[in-house]
Amino acid sequence: MQRLFKAKRPALAAVLGILLTAVSAGFAGQDERWVVAPEVNALDDFNVMPNSTALAKLMTEAAEYAQRWRLPVDAADWWQRRDRLERVVLRGLGLDPLPERTPMNVRITGRHDMGDYTIENVIFDSRPGFPVTANLYRPKTASPGMRPAVLCPIGHSLDEGKAEKFYQARCIKLARLGFVVLIYDAIGHGERCVPGNSHHEAGFALLPSGQTVLGFMVWDSMRGIDFLQSLPDVDPDCIGVTGNSGGGLNTLFTTALDRRVKCGALAGYVYQSSNWIKYSGPNCTCCFVPGLYREMDWFEIAGLAAPRALLMMQGDEDYIFPISGARKAGRATEALYGLLGYRDRARFDEFHGWPHGYWQPFREAMYGWMLYHLMGQGDGSPLAEGDVRPLEPDDPRLLCDKDGSAMAAAQSAVELAGELAARKVNSLPVEASKSKTAAVRRLAAGLAAPPERESHYLMPMVFDSLETANGVLEKVYFLSEIGQYIPGLLWLPGSAEAPYRTVIAVDDRGKAAVAGSGLVEPLLERGCAVLSVDLRGRGETLGRIGAERDNNFNFATLSVMWGRPAAGARAFDLKRTVDFVAGR
């Protein structure tokens, strides 16, 4: 079935004209008439390689590359590498430089006596016009001096946010232990769950201007620490951070980058990059740090916190972050701390039989860790939680913006992203210059460059050749780069002789959309050949998971993390499509 180009029609000896056009006609669907290579791979869903050639290639190459990150040879090797890693992380998050520490406009909207602790409802602005809703838990017992404080960024709990019972429980217990505790709603969660603040909306809106939703989250945490340090009863040198899942992500990066954090404890966000790329991967835009896999592994991000204390916790039934990778990352972090002479300040705890979440055994490990490293009490072993009774999540005592007026008057993350982008665009030079043009060309060339500098054989093939009313339809195939095939439909006109003027038509829904668009027949009648291809991550190369889902999100997100954005890779595919036509 597969044969080199020896079609019935004369070969295209030359390309007189090539028109690159994007067609937005109606979607024709994956009609089998337009499928070149059916059933390339039948695997799908979680923890297996996907039935998407584009995503499988991307995963394989990124995972292989990420395996190069190893423990440093010695402490000197680490300290030499550390400063560069910190700059890379800050730049990737969009926090280089850090935003201006503008007035926080703190408002206390309620105070509630809960017996042995109190809850204060707080709103503060982490950025101008960008309010954060938070609850401050304070112990009522007397203290001989200032108290240590713990910041609690939350994970994904869209509706309940900081009011979710898991999150209340740790705040209540920490307050009873003598800590001042601040827990806040993450962007797009709880009281901040408003249009324009969801992570997917905000994440994709922020990326083009060099920002990330994770950077916004970490900045919220840094401003939360600013607030805690402003309280007269808080010891500014004794600050801890703890969270799980998305809150664990926040805890990891905040602890790594903010040296005011003395002690961190994270749950449900421990992974080895190579393992996670292959078997799970980013499931929310808050995980996106552009190019991260090209620069470092997870244990090196954690290592930025050294010599400050770091507890890493993972359940062995965590379905998002496989325990196999978590073990490697946790043990590598312990080894790095040991290499630096701080072995007792990093600990990886594995919890048998527990899935993803901040369950009671996790919290009890965290209590002992915080007591030891922030209060000097105990030896860091777990501490029983005891009888903790959280409020119902809809209890009004947990609300900061009871009438919704603060959030209604606020800008969303998407609106802020628009402002940031506009400022960047407006700051560009108005007049074109040779240097600016050259810089733009370098950027475009870099995005559309293959990983190997030397070209590869296209390996062109014809899978089938069919007579049509207007000529011949060939189902063709070629390699854009090694491991990435491009399937195409090539219509050759019966009304003209070769060489043909050729139109290359691509559509973001794949070549099937072009086939059903009504574009092809008029061009054939005018003697033009038409070639439509599935650029990588489109059509046949995309892959599906069941009837309702495809692999596009995973492909796009991994492309960001891998530092090879999909747009640039597809531009390279289009260049290779021109090579294919020129070679006929």
DRENMAR-591490 format. One record per residue: y, x negated, z negated of N, C-alpha, C in turn. Coordinates in steps of 0.02 Angstrom, whole numbers, plus 50000, padded with zeros to 5 digits. Each point is the difference from the previous one (the first is absolute). Layout:
YXZYXZYXZ
...
This chain:
499404995850000500605004250000500624995750000
500004994649961500594995649998499954995050057
500514999950041500014995250055500704997350010
500054993950025500654997150014500325003850057
500654998950009500375004050048499754999050072
499565004550020499785000550070499985007450017
500575003249994500055007250010499965001750073
499895006550015499955002350070500664998850036
500555001149966500664999150031500184992650004
500434998150047500224992950004500344998049935
499924993749983500324997549939500765000150008
500345000549943500734999850000500214992750007
500164997950060500154993050012500664997949970
500455004749993500664998349971500295006149967
500444999049954500335005549966500725000050025
500175005250039500675000250028500515002449949
499785004449957500475002549949499615002649941
500234998649941499665002449940500495003949958
499835006149987500435004249959499655001449935
500304997949945499725001449934500335006349974
499615005049988500295006449979499615003049943
500345003049953499685003549945500035007550015
499435003249997499965007050018499925004149937
500385005449994499975004249940499755007050018
499575000450050499745006550019499485002549950
499755006050012499545003149953499374995949990
499735000249940499424996049981499375003050032
499644995850038499405002450033499384999649956
500054996649943499434999349956499524994750024
499474998749961499514995050020499475003450044
500215002350058499565002950051499534994550024
499365001550002499524994850019500104997450071
500375003950042500134997650067500424993649999
500394999249947500464994349997499764994449953
499395000649975499724995049955499654994650040
500204993849990499714994450036499364997649967
500014998849935499434997149965499845004249938
499625005550007499875004449943499574996649947
500095002349938499584997849944499994992549992
500594996949999500034992849989499724998349931
500175004149952499774998849931500015006749964
499465001949971499955006649969500175000049926
500134994249972500154999749928500675003149985
500075002849939500655002949982500075000149924
500605001949978500185001449931499984993849955
499935001249935500154995149948499494994449996
500244993949988499584994349984499524997850054
500125002250063499644997350057500504998450054
499814995750046500454998450055500135006350041
500605001350021500175006350033499795000150073
499965006050028499845000750071500644999350042
500394995149984500614998550037499984992650017
499954998450064499984993050019500634996349979
500585003450005500634996749982500024998449926
499825004949958500024998949928499464995149978
499415000550030499464995449981500194992750015
500314998950058500224993250017500524997649951
500495004349986500534998249955499734998449930
499555004249975499704998949935499624993549997
499614998850052499584993950001500444993749998
500514999850043500414994050004500424999049937
500285005549973500394999449939499574997849941
499405002949995499544998349945499794992750004
499844997750061499814993050008500574995449981
500605001750021500584995849986500134999749924
499945005849967500175000449929499534995949957
499424998250027499524996049961500234992849990
500534998050035500234993149993500354998749934
500225005349965500394999049939499544998349943
500064994049975499554997349949500404997949938
499644998949946500324997449940500324993250015
500574998649969500314993450011499564994449973
500124994150024499614994249978500124998549927
500635000449980500184998649931500665003649984
500244999249939500615003549979500604997950042
500054993650016500574997750041500005003450068
499415000850028499945003450065500265007249995
499845003449945500235006949991500765000449992
500274995949956500725000449988500404998250062
499714995850044500334998550063499995006050047
499475003949997499935005850044500345006249972
500065000449935500215006149967500685002650023
500514995750003500675002250017500035003050070
499624997150046499995002850068499685006949999
499455000849963499675006549996500475005349973
500384998349949500465004849970500535002150051
500264995350038500505001750052499705004450054
499384998650019499665004050051499915007249976
499795000849937499905006749973500665003849996
500514996849974500655003349996500255002150069
499934995650048500235001650068499585005750029
499354999849990499565005250026500165006949971
500195000249936500165006349967500705002550019
500414995750028500695001950014500454998749940
499804995549955500384998649939500314992950001
500104997350059500314993450005500625000650045
500585000249970500144999649928499885006649965
499994999649933499935006249961500615004450011
499915006649998500585004550006500504998849943
500605002350011500524999449948499815004449940
500104997349940499875004049939500625004449987
500005005650034500565004849995499945003949934
500545003549979499975004049938499425004950001
499655000649944499415004249996500165007349983
500605001249974500205007049984499465003749961
499804997149944499465002849959500225006749970
499565005150009500115006549969499405001849957
500125001949938499475002649956500055007650003
499515003250029500045007350011499605004049949
499654996649954499635003649949499684995349950
499925002349937499654996249948499525004749964
499394997649987499495004449971499624996249946
499965003049940499644997149943499275002150006
499564995150007499285001450008499614998149938
500334999549942499654998449938500074992649983
499544995850026500034992949986500314996050057
500245003550050500364996650055500495005150031
500454997550040500485004450035499954998950075
500225005050037500064999450073500725001450019
500304995450038500665001150027499945000550076
500345005050028500025000950073500594996150028
499854995450045500514995350025500045000450076
500604999550025500114999150072500454993950008
499794995250042500434994350015499994998750076
500514996950025500054998450071499774992950012
499454999150037499784993250017500414997150056
500275004350043500474998350053500545005449999
500574998850029500525005150001499755006650030
500065005449962499795006550024499255000950007
499604995849967499275000350005499715000449929
499955006249974499815000849929499254999249988
499854997549941499314999249976499925004349938
499505004550000499865004349942499474996649957
500144999549935499574996149956499975003149931
499464998749964499945001949930499944993849956
500395000049946500004994449953499655002249937
499444996649984499615001449939500204994949947
500195002549940500204995549947499615001549936
499774994849965499675001149935500515002249947
499775003949953500455002249946499924995749937
499494995949999499904995749942500554994849996
500154997849940500524994949990499774993350027
500484996050024499844993450027500484995049969
499744994149979500444995049970500474996750050
499855000850064500424996850051499935003650066
500214996750052499945003150066499275000750021
499875004950041499325001550020499844997350070
499374998350013499804998650069499995006550040
500064999450065500025005950043499494999350056
499755005750024499535000150056500255004850053
500044997650061500185004150058499365002550031
499985006550019499395003050027500135003150069
499984996250054500025003050066499365004050013
500065005650034499435004450009499664998850067
499385002550005499645000050063500135006450039
499555001550046500105005850043499815006549964
500515003549980499935006649969500605004150024
499955002550062500585002650035500335005849962
499605004749975500295005949970500214998849927
499554996949961500144999449928500404993849983
499944994850039500394994049987499884997249930
500534998349967499964997049933499715004749948
499965006650016499745004949953499235000550001
499674996550047499275000250003499714997549933
499485003349977499754998749932499774992849989
499694996950051499824992949994500604995849980
500565001550033500604995949990500335001549932
500015006349981500265001749934499614996549945
499335000050007499574997349947500184992849983
500094995850051500154993049986500694999249969
500475004250020500674999649972500005002049926
499645005349984499975002449931499684994749955
499434997350021499664995049959500434993749992
500304997650054500424994149995500595001249952
500305005950002500555001649954499754999949928
499405002849988499725000049932499854993049976
499874995450047499874993049982500644996149987
500585003150014500644996849986500384997750060
499785001750061500354998050061500505005450021
500554997850029500445004650037499735000350071
499895006050027499655000850064500435004050048
500074997450060500365003650054499515001350057
499925006350017499595001950057500445003950049
499944998550064500445003350048499615002750060
500285004950033499705002850061500104995150057
499464998250033500064995950060500355003950055
500264996550049500305003250058499495004950030
500215006250011499565004950031499515003249953
500074999049934499535002849951500375003849946
499665005049971500295003749945500675003150019
500514998949958500655002950014500354996850060
499744994450023500284996750059499615001750064
499575005049996499615002150057500425004950041
500454997350040500465003950041499954997550072
500205004150049499974997950070500374993450011
499684995650038500294993450014499814994749951
499615001849948499794995149950499254998650001
499625003550042499294998550001499904992850025
499464996949977499904993050017499924998950075
499675004650035499924999050071500675000850036
500395004949982500665000850029500434993949986
500064998349936500434994549980499744993350026
499344999049997499724993650020500154998350072
499875004750045500114998650071500744999950017
500415003749963500724999850012500314993449979
499734996949948500294993949973499794993750038
499404999950028499734994050030500454996950054
500285003950047500394996850054500604996049976
500275001649942500584996349975499804994649950
499354998349998499784994649957499905002149928
499965006549986499905002549933499305003249995
499775001249939499365003349988500075004949943
499585005150000500015004649944499754996549937
499554995150006499794996149942500594996149971
500414997250043500604996549976500455004749961
500085006250024500395005049963499685001449933
499335000649998499655001449937500094994349950
499934993950024500084994249955500714999649975
500495001650042500694999949977500125005549948
499695005850008500035005249948499754997249934
499464996250003499724997149938500474994749971
500294995950042500484995049975500605003349967
500245005650029500555003649969499775003549936
499375002149998499735002849938500004994949945
499844993750018500034994649950500734998849979
500465000450047500724999549982500175005249947
499775006250010500155005449953499694998549931
499374998050000499674998449936500374994549963
500214994850036500344994549967500695002049975
500275005550025500665002249977499955003949934
499395001949979499925003949939500054995449939
500375001949949500114995649942499364998549960
499505004550004499394998949961499454996550038
500144997750061499494996750042500124992550001
499464996349988500024992750005499994998150074
500534997250028500034998750072499504994750023
499724996249953499534994850018499275002249993
499905006349983499325002649990499905006350042
499944999050066499925005650046499314999650033
499645005649999499365000550035500045005250054
499544999750048499945004950054499275001850009
499875006550009499305002050013499995006250044
499505000250044499925005750045499334999650035
499805005550031499375000250037500125002350071
499554998150045500035001950071500684997950029
500405004850025500674998250024500424997149945
499885002149938500354997049943499734993049985
499364998850017499724993249994500304995450052
500085002650061500354996350052500704998149977
500375004949974500674998849974499994994949944
499535000749954499944995349944499874993050024
499554999250049499854993450027500624996550027
500365003450044500574996850032500604999249953
500105004949956500554999449951499874994249952
499384999549976499834994649954500064993250035
499794999850063500024993850038500724997650012
500465004750012500674998250024500545000349947
499905003749947500525000749948499784996149938
500314994349989499784995549946500195002649931
500355005649997500135003149935499375003449973
499515001350044499385003249978499564994749967
499855001249937499604995249962499255001350007
499835006350013499305002049999499895005850049
499494999450043499835005350047499285002249992
499875006350013499315002749999499945005150055
499574998750048499945004550057499285002250009
499925006250023499345003050011499965002850070
499424999350031499885003350064500404997250057
500204993749997500334996950058499844992550000
499364998449998499784993150002499554999450061
500164995450045499604999350060500054993050029
499504998150038500044993950041500185002250070
500484996850031500275002350064499465001050052
499584994950011499495000550051499535005949988
499815001149938499565005549982500335006750011
500635000549980500365006450006500145001850072
500174995150041500125001250071499385003250031
499424997349984499395002350032499755006649973
500085001249935499655005649970500445005449970
500644999350003500435005349973500675000150036
500434995349984500634999450035500545004549973
500644998850019500555003849972499955007450016
500055004149948499955007250010500665003549988
500524996349987500675002749991500514994850022
500565002350027500504995250023500294995849943
499905002049937500254995949945499624993449996
499434999550034499624993750000500264995150052
500445002350044500214995750056500464994449978
499794993950011500434994149996499914996350065
500485000350046499914997150066499774992749999
499474998650036499754993250007499674997149939
499865004149949499734997449937499354996250010
499545002750041499354996950009500054993150032
500554998750034500084993450033500244994749951
500215001949941500334995349955499624998549936
499625004849974499704999049934499465005249986
499624998849948499515004849976500265003349937
499645005249977500225003849942500074995549938
499534995549989500014996049939500634995749997
500284998350059500614995950000500615004149980
500015006450019500545004449976499965000549925
499395001249974499905000349928500194993449967
499864994550034500154993449972500754998749992
500415003750037500734999249991500225001949930
499595003949965500175002049932499894994549949
499574995150016499844994749952500644996149980
500074998349936499505000449945500025006549961
500365005150025500045006349963499335003750003
499855004149950499345003049992499885005550052
499375000350024499825005050051499295002549988
499935006549989499355003349993499865003950064
499414998850029499795003450062499385004249985
500025006550017499465004649983499775003850062
499345000750005499735003650058499345003449980
499915006350021499365003449991499524998050055
499364999349983499524997950052499815005750047
500265006149987499905005550047500665002050033
500484995450002500635001250033499875000650075
500175005850029499855001350070500554997750048
500564997749973500564997750042500024992350002
499894996949943500014992749996499314997749979
499584997950048499304998449984499944994749946
499535001049955499924995549944499814993050023
499654999450058499804993450025500624995750013
500525002950028500614996150012500414999149937
499995005149956500384999549938499744994349957
499344999249998499714994549961500244993250025
500004999350066500224993550028500734998749984
500425005250007500714999049986500144998849927
499675003949957500114999249928499774993149975
499424997950023499744993549978500414994250029
500245000950061500434994850030500654999349961
500275005849977500624999849960499874996649933
499455001649968499824996649938499934992550011
499684998150056499914992950015500674996550012
500465003450034500664997150012500374999049935
499995005049957500324999349934499694994249962
499334999450004499664994649966500214993250027
500074999550065500214993850032500694997849975
500425005149985500684998649977500044998949924
499445001149966499994999049928500155006249960
499935006050031500175006349966499415004950002
499404997649995499415004150011499995006349956
500254999649939499965005849955500525005450017
500424998850049500535004850015499845004350062
499424999050029499795004350056499295002449986
499885006550010499335002749987499845005650049
499404999650029499755005250044499475003949963
500115006649992499525004449966499705004850051
499345000350001499645004750044499705005649957
500095006250022499785005849961499435003550036
499414999649972499405002750031500005007649998
499885003050059499945007350004500655003750008
500564996450006500655003350004500294999550070
500265005650026500325000050066500734998149996
500365001150054500714998650004500395004349950
500434997049961500405003849952500174995849939
500445002849957500194996549938499665003649942
499344999149997499605003649951500084997049930
499745003549951500104997949930499764992949986
499414997850025499804993149987500504994950028
500295001650057500514995650029500614999749954
500215005949978500605000349958499884996249934
499405000649973499864996749936500014992450008
499764997550058500054992850014500734997950004
500415004250031500714998450008500364999949932
499835004749955500345000249934499904993449963
499374997649999499864993749966500364994150032
500035000150067500344994750037500754999749984
500325005950000500715000349986500164998149928
499595002349953500104998349930499984992449990
499514996950032499914992849990500574996050031
500185001750062500484995850037500735001949987
500135006149976500705001949987500165000449926
499495001149958500125000549928499654994649959
499554996250033499634994949963499495002949952
499765006050013499515003249957499325000350033
499474998949962499325000250026499844994050043
499465000750039499784994550043499965002050073
500295005750016499985002350070499435004550016
499565001349951499435004550012500235007250004
499605004450032500195007050006500135003349932
500455004950001500185003649939499885007450013
499665003349954499835007150009500635004350007
499975004850045500595004250012500095005249945
499465002649974500055005149947500195006850029
500265004249957500155006950019500705000450032
500015000350066500625000550038500005006650038
500515004049989500025006650032500635000750043
499924998750064500585000650045500215007350007
500625000950021500265006650016499705002350066
500045006550013499825002450066500504997250050
499774998250060500464996950048500615004250018
499955006649994500575004250017500455001549940
499894996449944500425001149941500724997950016
500495004349988500704998450018500284994049962
499684998149943500244994349963499904993450038
499615000250053499894993950040500464999650061
500415005250010500455000250057500674996749984
500254996250048500664996849992500545003750039
499815002750056500475003450046499795007450004
500115003549944499715006649993500225005050053
500614999750022500235004650052499974997050070
499764993950006499934996850065500654997750030
500555000349963500664998350028500074992650016
499714995749958500074992850011499664997950065
499395002550011499644998250060500305003350062
500265006149991500315003550057500614996350025
500364996749956500614996450019499864992850022
499374997849992499844993050014499824998950073
500064993750020499754998050065499254999049996
499665001450054499284998550003499914992850022
499384997549992499854993250023500094999450076
499835005350036500084999950073500754999550019
500425003749964500724999650013500274993149984
499774997149944500214993249984499764995150053
499405001150026499744995650052500455000450062
500235006050016500455000850057500654996349990
500275000349940500624996449984499904992550005
499444997649972499864992850003499954997650073
499655003950041499924998250070500675000050036
500415005149986500655000550032500444994049982
499984997949936500404994249979499774993750036
499344999350008499754994150034500215000050073
499945005750032500205000450071500744998750008
500405002949955500734999250005500224992849986
499584996349966500184993049984499844995250057
499635002550051499834995750056500624998650042
500034994350033500584998550044500065005250055
500615002050014500125005150051499884997250069
500264994050013499944997150066499354996150007
499695000950058499394996350014500154992650009
499544995949980500084992850008499324997150021
500024994050027499384996850020499544998949941
500294998049943499584998749941499695006449974
500385005550000499735006449977499455002450047
500124999650065499515002050049499364995949993
500084993549989499424995749991499615001949938
500365001849946499675001949938499605006450009
500305004850037499645006350013499384998750042
500074995750049499424998450042499454996649960
500194995649954499504996649958499645005149956
500385004749973499705005149958499515004250039
500215002450060499565004150041499394996050022
500104993850019499444995950022499504998849944
500264999049940499574998949943499585006249983
500315005850006499645006249985499445001250051
500134998350062499535001550054499554994150018
499984995049957499604994050013499295001049974
499504997550035499315000349975499894994849946
499465000649961499874995049948499834993150028
499704999850060499844993650032500534998550053
500234993950002500514998150049499734999950071
499364998150009499724999450067499705006750021
500095001750063499785006550025499235000450004
499755006150006499285001150005499855003850064
499384999350022499775003550059500035007649988
500275003650048500065007349993499335003650001
499494996950031499345003150007500055007150028
500325000950057500105006750027499345003050024
499935006449988499395003650019500175006950025
499575002750042500045007050021499395003649972
500115005049959499445003749971499745005450046
500465002850039499805005450045500535000850054
499805002750056500465001250056499855006950028
500515004449998499895007050018500465002250056
499735003650048500415002850053500415005849971
500645000350018500435005549979500335003150061
500365005549989500325003450056500524995650034
500304995449962500544995950026499824992750009
499364998249990499804993050007499414998349956
500074994949960499454997549957500274999049929
499595001949951500154998649929499514994849975
500264994349978499584994949969500104999949925
499454999849964500034999049927499934992549988
500544996949978500044992849996500054997649928
499934993549993499954997049933500204992750007
500394997549952500164992850000500164997949928
499984993549988500154997449934500734998149996
500355002949952500694997849987499994993349966
499594999349949499864993749967499285000449976
499724994449981499305000049980499895005049943
499535004550010499865005049950500375006550008
500485000350048500385006250008499975002150074
499565004950013499965002550069500515005650009
500215000950062500475005250019499675004350054
499855006349986499715004450051500565003350040
499885001150064500525003050042499725004550054
500435004250027499855004250057500454997850057
499684998050056500384997550058499885004750059
500535003550018499975004550058500254996250062
499604999750053500184996850062500125005450053
500564999850035500165005450046499604999850064
499835005950026499665000350064500485000450058
500645000749984500515001150052500354993650022
499784994249976500334993850017499504994350000
500194994450029499584994150001500254995049948
499524996149974500194994749953500404994650036
500434996249968500165000449928500445005949983
499905002849941500365006049979500574998449953
500535003850006500485000249945499655003049940
500114997349942499605001949941500445002349943
499825005649971500345002649941499524999249940
500244996649948499624999549937500295005249952
499595004649978500245005449956499624999849935
500384999749944499685000149935500295005649958
499615002549954500215005549957499734998649930
500405001849949499774998549932499405004149979
499815005050041499395003849986499424997850043
500104994850038499464997150040500025002150073
499564996950039499995001150072499815007250018
499635003449957499815006950014500625004550007
500524998449961500625003950005500334998950068
499974993950026500284998650066499595003750053
499334999949992499575003250050500155007550005
500185003149946500135007250000500735001850004
500424995250016500735001249997500305002850063
499654999550056500305002050063500384994450034
500004994149970500364994350028499624996750058
499334999849995499604995850044500005002550073
499875006550010499915002550069500614998950045
500615001549977500584998850044500074992750019
499834995449955500054992950016499474997950051
499405002849993499474998550048500205002550069
500305005950003500225002850064500524995650033
500374996349961500514995550027499724992950013
499344999449995499694993650016500004994949944
500165002149938500004995449943499335000049964
499794994349976499454999649954500275001249929
499595003049957500215001549932499484997249952
500224996049953499564997449948500255002249932
499585003449963500165001949931499494996849954
500244996849947499554996549954500115002549928
499494998949959500065001149928500204993449968
500644999249982500204994149962499635000249933
499924994249969499594999849939500245005049947
499525003249969500165005049950500205006650031
499855001050065500145006250034499365002450035
499945006650010499445002650039499334997749975
499604997050046499334997949984499984994449948
500514995949997499984994349953500235001949930
500225006349991500265002149935499445001549951
499535004250020499465001949955500205005849955
499515004049981500135006049960499565000049938
500225003749949499625001149939499935007649994
499435002650021499925007250000500435003350054
500105006549994500355003750051500754999849992
500254998649940500715000849987500384993449993
499654994549990500354993749985499854994750052
500474995550009499874994250042500184993749961
499934994250032500114993649967500704997350007
500475004050027500664997350015500374997549939
499965003749945500374997949939499744993349976
499344999349996499714993749976500184994350048
499995001450065500184994850049500724997949992
500455004849993500714998449993500144996249936
499695002249944500154996849936499734992949997
499394999150024499724993249998500394995450047
500265002850055500414996050045500614997349964
500305004149957500584997849961499794994549951
499475001249962499784995249950499784993450033
499735000550060499754994250036500564996250033
500595003150005500574996650029500005000050076
499605004550029499985000950073500105007350015
500625002549999500125007250008499695002950063
499775006249995499655003250055500435000250064
500655001049992500435000450060499974993650040
500014994349967499974993750035499334998850032
499465001849964499324999250028499925004350063
500285006149997499945004450059500424997550058
500574996949985500404997050053499614994550034
499634996149961499594994850030499465003150045
499705005549977499505003550041500305002250067
500625002249997500345002350061500124994150048
500184994249971500074994050042499344998250034
499465000649963499344998550028499805005250051
500245006149993499875005150051500334998150066
500614997249996500334997450060499594994350031
499724995649957499574994650025499395002950036
499725005349972499425003150030500165002750070
500565003550005500205002750065500144994450049
500344994949978500174994350044499374996450025
499465000549962499384996650018499565003950048
500215006150017499595004050046500114997750072
